[in-house]
């Protein structure tokens, strides 16, 4: 049984190793050799071997391998599209956004002007 990896805390080296293991497992499950997958995906055999070993690889390599394995749809799970933004909701013609026309801005409190200072000799000791 394979161990479950917590991708939120795993270091990048562990994540790369897991991705390589998963690509290798998918390849083997489909009974494809490394040479065949390398040719089908357009990457060098050495690049594929390094990728499967978890020794790095580019995002382009991952995309090519997933496409060749028929698993490119799994890329949608890596970073799903964001939902509707608040600005899109306001500008959307189909959405009802209530705008209360009676709202007013808060008004600043009136500050009483201070009386002009003068030297009052009667108050001086």
C-alpha positions as CSV (number, residue, x, y, z in Angstrom):
1,X,0.0,0.0,0.0
2,X,1.4,3.4,-1.0
3,X,1.8,6.0,1.6
4,X,-0.4,9.1,1.3
5,X,1.5,12.4,0.9
6,X,0.3,15.6,2.4
7,X,1.2,18.0,-0.4
8,X,0.5,21.0,1.8
9,X,3.6,20.3,3.9
10,X,5.7,18.0,1.8
11,X,9.0,19.5,0.6
12,X,9.2,20.0,-3.2
13,X,11.7,17.1,-3.6
14,X,9.1,14.7,-2.1
15,X,6.4,16.1,-4.3
16,X,8.6,15.6,-7.4
17,X,9.4,12.1,-6.4
18,X,5.7,11.3,-5.9
19,X,4.8,12.8,-9.3
20,X,7.5,10.7,-10.9
21,X,6.2,7.6,-9.1
22,X,2.7,8.3,-10.4
23,X,3.8,8.8,-14.0
24,X,5.8,5.5,-13.8
25,X,2.9,3.6,-12.3
26,X,0.5,5.0,-15.0
27,X,3.0,4.0,-17.7
28,X,3.4,0.5,-16.3
29,X,-0.3,0.1,-15.8
30,X,-0.7,0.8,-19.6
31,X,2.1,-1.6,-20.3
32,X,4.2,1.1,-22.0
33,X,8.0,1.0,-21.9
34,X,10.1,4.1,-21.1
35,X,11.3,4.2,-24.7
36,X,7.7,4.1,-26.1
37,X,6.5,6.8,-23.7
38,X,9.5,9.0,-24.5
39,X,8.9,8.7,-28.2
40,X,5.1,9.2,-27.9
41,X,5.5,12.3,-25.6
42,X,8.5,13.8,-27.5
43,X,10.8,13.9,-24.5
44,X,14.2,12.2,-24.3
45,X,14.4,8.9,-22.6
46,X,16.9,10.3,-20.2
47,X,14.6,13.1,-19.3
48,X,11.8,10.6,-18.7
49,X,14.0,8.5,-16.5
50,X,15.1,11.5,-14.4
51,X,11.4,12.6,-14.1
52,X,10.3,9.2,-12.9
53,X,13.1,9.1,-10.4
54,X,12.0,12.4,-9.0
55,X,15.1,14.3,-10.1
56,X,13.2,17.3,-11.4
57,X,11.7,18.1,-14.7
58,X,9.9,21.0,-16.3
59,X,6.2,21.7,-16.3
60,X,6.3,21.1,-20.1
61,X,7.7,17.6,-19.5
62,X,4.9,16.9,-17.1
63,X,2.3,18.1,-19.6
64,X,3.8,16.1,-22.5
65,X,3.9,12.9,-20.4
66,X,0.3,13.3,-19.1
67,X,-0.9,14.0,-22.7
68,X,0.9,10.9,-24.0
69,X,-0.5,8.8,-21.1
70,X,-4.0,10.1,-21.9
71,X,-4.3,11.8,-18.5
72,X,-4.1,15.5,-19.5
73,X,-7.5,16.1,-18.0
74,X,-5.9,15.6,-14.6
75,X,-4.2,19.0,-15.1
76,X,-7.5,20.7,-14.4
77,X,-7.2,19.4,-10.8
78,X,-3.8,21.0,-10.2
79,X,-5.2,24.5,-10.3
80,X,-8.9,24.8,-11.0
81,X,-10.3,27.9,-12.5
82,X,-11.3,30.6,-9.9
83,X,-15.0,31.2,-9.3
84,X,-16.7,34.4,-10.1
85,X,-15.1,37.5,-8.6
86,X,-17.0,40.2,-6.8
87,X,-16.4,42.6,-9.6
88,X,-17.7,40.1,-12.1
89,X,-20.8,39.6,-10.0
90,X,-21.5,43.4,-10.0
91,X,-21.0,43.7,-13.8
92,X,-22.9,40.5,-14.6
93,X,-26.2,41.4,-16.4
94,X,-27.9,38.1,-15.3
95,X,-27.1,38.6,-11.6
96,X,-29.2,40.9,-9.4
97,X,-27.1,43.1,-7.3
98,X,-29.0,45.5,-5.1
99,X,-27.8,49.0,-5.0
100,X,-29.4,51.0,-2.3
101,X,-29.7,54.5,-3.7
102,X,-30.6,55.9,-0.3
103,X,-27.2,55.2,1.2
104,X,-25.2,58.2,2.0
105,X,-21.7,58.7,3.1
106,X,-20.9,59.3,6.6
107,X,-20.5,63.0,7.3
108,X,-17.6,64.4,9.2
109,X,-18.6,65.9,12.5
110,X,-18.4,69.7,12.5
111,X,-15.5,70.9,14.5
112,X,-16.1,74.0,16.5
113,X,-13.4,76.6,15.8
114,X,-11.3,77.4,18.8
115,X,-11.5,81.0,19.9
116,X,-8.5,83.1,19.0
117,X,-5.9,83.2,21.8
118,X,-5.2,86.4,23.4
119,X,-3.2,87.5,26.3
120,X,-5.6,88.3,29.1
121,X,-3.9,90.2,31.8
122,X,-6.7,89.8,34.2
123,X,-6.2,86.0,34.4
124,X,-2.5,86.2,34.8
125,X,-1.3,86.0,38.5
